Amino acid sequence: MRFIYPFLYKNIAYLLGDKLYFVILTSTGTLERLGRIR
């Protein structure tokens, strides 16, 4: 069990980090589009 928990934790952290990175990219993309429209 000791070996499983760190593995799950790393996977969850990686998935959350990937989602945050995607959200940041999309938010910056939308901001650029709004700036171009204005």
Backbone as ProteinMPNN parsed JSONL, in Angstrom:
{"seq_chain_A": "MRFIYPFLYKNIAYLLGDKLYFVILTSTGTLERLGRIR", "coords_chain_A": {"N_chain_A": [[0.836, -1.211, 0.0], [1.998, 1.2, 0.649], [3.496, 1.825, -1.578], [1.614, 2.264, -3.503], [0.047, 4.556, -2.883], [1.745, 6.981, -3.213], [2.07, 6.806, -5.972], [-0.542, 7.106, -6.989], [-1.04, 9.659, -6.01], [0.854, 11.175, -7.444], [-0.126, 10.789, -10.047], [-2.654, 12.021, -9.844], [-1.892, 14.641, -9.227], [-0.5, 15.231, -11.57], [-2.568, 15.082, -13.476], [-4.248, 17.138, -12.552], [-2.505, 19.304, -12.809], [-2.172, 19.275, -15.586], [-4.773, 19.898, -16.394], [-5.018, 22.46, -15.282], [-3.052, 23.795, -16.757], [-4.187, 23.605, -19.302], [-6.514, 25.096, -18.897], [-5.381, 27.588, -18.372], [-4.171, 28.103, -20.843], [-6.444, 28.206, -22.514], [-7.819, 30.341, -21.333], [-6.036, 32.469, -21.719], [-6.02, 32.467, -24.48], [-8.671, 33.202, -25.064], [-8.676, 35.737, -23.944], [-6.855, 37.02, -25.628], [-8.318, 36.921, -27.988], [-10.511, 38.518, -27.32], [-9.186, 40.934, -26.958], [-8.31, 41.376, -29.574], [-10.711, 41.643, -30.898], [-11.744, 43.961, -29.756]], "CA_chain_A": [[0.0, 0.0, 0.0], [2.863, 2.392, 0.696], [3.972, 2.134, -2.933], [0.483, 2.645, -4.352], [-0.423, 5.921, -2.608], [2.528, 8.018, -3.906], [1.824, 6.696, -7.42], [-1.849, 7.728, -7.234], [-0.887, 11.092, -5.738], [1.562, 11.775, -8.581], [-1.038, 10.792, -11.192], [-3.684, 13.046, -9.609], [-1.228, 15.943, -9.346], [-0.203, 15.421, -12.989], [-3.828, 15.367, -14.166], [-4.692, 18.48, -12.139], [-1.591, 20.263, -13.428], [-2.484, 19.308, -17.004], [-6.039, 20.63, -16.538], [-4.745, 23.872, -14.992], [-2.312, 24.303, -17.911], [-5.163, 23.743, -20.389], [-7.393, 26.233, -18.55], [-4.588, 28.816, -18.549], [-4.022, 28.312, -22.281], [-7.733, 28.621, -23.069], [-8.16, 31.668, -20.815], [-5.18, 33.434, -22.406], [-6.489, 32.503, -25.865], [-9.906, 33.983, -25.109], [-8.31, 37.13, -23.666], [-6.255, 37.553, -26.852], [-9.397, 37.108, -28.959], [-11.279, 39.702, -26.894], [-8.344, 42.103, -27.242], [-8.287, 41.597, -31.025], [-12.04, 42.116, -31.312], [-11.844, 45.355, -29.328]], "C_chain_A": [[0.868, 1.259, 0.0], [3.32, 2.798, -0.703], [2.842, 2.655, -3.821], [0.087, 4.11, -4.139], [0.405, 7.011, -3.291], [2.272, 8.006, -5.414], [0.511, 7.375, -7.775], [-1.743, 9.237, -7.05], [-0.214, 11.804, -6.91], [0.652, 11.852, -9.8], [-2.089, 11.878, -11.049], [-3.073, 14.437, -9.787], [-0.932, 16.241, -10.817], [-1.463, 15.792, -13.753], [-4.316, 16.769, -13.824], [-3.811, 19.542, -12.787], [-1.89, 20.403, -14.916], [-3.762, 20.101, -17.246], [-5.813, 22.114, -16.306], [-4.027, 24.51, -16.175], [-3.253, 24.547, -19.076], [-6.068, 24.941, -20.14], [-6.649, 27.547, -18.768], [-4.442, 29.129, -20.031], [-5.322, 28.825, -22.879], [-8.083, 30.029, -22.606], [-7.316, 32.733, -21.514], [-5.621, 33.574, -23.859], [-7.74, 33.359, -25.989], [-9.597, 35.459, -24.856], [-7.705, 37.766, -24.914], [-7.329, 37.827, -27.892], [-10.211, 38.341, -28.616], [-10.488, 40.974, -27.214], [-8.332, 42.417, -28.735], [-9.623, 42.15, -31.501], [-12.186, 43.599, -30.946], [-10.873, 46.207, -30.129]], "O_chain_A": [[0.496, 2.271, -0.594], [3.509, 3.984, -0.978], [3.084, 3.394, -4.775], [-0.178, 4.826, -5.104], [-0.181, 7.902, -3.906], [2.257, 9.056, -6.058], [0.443, 8.133, -8.744], [-2.292, 10.003, -7.841], [-0.638, 12.884, -7.322], [0.65, 12.858, -10.51], [-2.391, 12.582, -12.013], [-3.67, 15.306, -10.423], [-1.093, 17.377, -11.263], [-1.446, 16.702, -14.581], [-4.75, 17.508, -14.707], [-4.31, 20.563, -13.259], [-1.869, 21.51, -15.454], [-3.835, 20.888, -18.19], [-6.349, 22.945, -17.039], [-4.346, 25.635, -16.561], [-3.146, 25.562, -19.764], [-6.357, 25.71, -21.056], [-7.217, 28.508, -19.288], [-4.572, 30.283, -20.439], [-5.312, 29.772, -23.664], [-8.589, 30.83, -23.392], [-7.833, 33.794, -21.864], [-5.6, 34.674, -24.41], [-7.856, 34.157, -26.919], [-10.191, 36.333, -25.487], [-8.001, 38.919, -25.229], [-7.275, 38.834, -28.598], [-10.567, 39.123, -29.498], [-11.051, 41.964, -27.68], [-8.343, 43.585, -29.124], [-9.677, 43.005, -32.385], [-12.694, 44.391, -31.74], [-10.799, 47.418, -29.923]]}, "name": "protein", "num_of_chains": 1, "seq": "MRFIYPFLYKNIAYLLGDKLYFVILTSTGTLERLGRIR"}
